[in-house]
Amino acid sequence: MREPELDERQRADAARVAAMIDRFALGELAGGRLEALPELRRMTSDRMVLGDVLGDVLHRVVVGSQAETISSWPVLDLLRAAGADEERAAAKAAWLRHRAEDLSRAPK
C-alpha cells in the first residue's frame, strides 16, 4: 500500500496544522474551539492537508486507549468543521494501520 502523498508545501502546512491541533488538544488555546477554528482556517483551506491530519488523528483513535479516543473527539470535530477531506483521512488512516501491521510482522 502506497502512502498518500502531499507536495512539499502541503507537508509544511500539515505540520503546522498538527502542531496547532496538539495545542488545541492540550487546552493551550484560551478560547478553545472558538479560537481554534478561525486560526485553523487562516492556516490553510486545503481540504487534503486537513484530511491528512485528520487521518493521523483517526489512526490514533483506533490504536489508542479509551481515554485517548474520548479526548480526541473535539479534535476530530474541529478538523471536520474546518473542511477536512474525509476520503483523504480514511486513506491516510488505512495506510498508517497497514504500515503498523507490516512493522509488527517484520523479523526482529
Secondary structure as UniProt FT lines:
FT   HELIX           8..25
FT   TURN            26..27
FT   TURN            30..32
FT   HELIX           33..43
FT   HELIX           47..63
FT   HELIX           66..81
FT   TURN            82..83
FT   HELIX           86..105
//
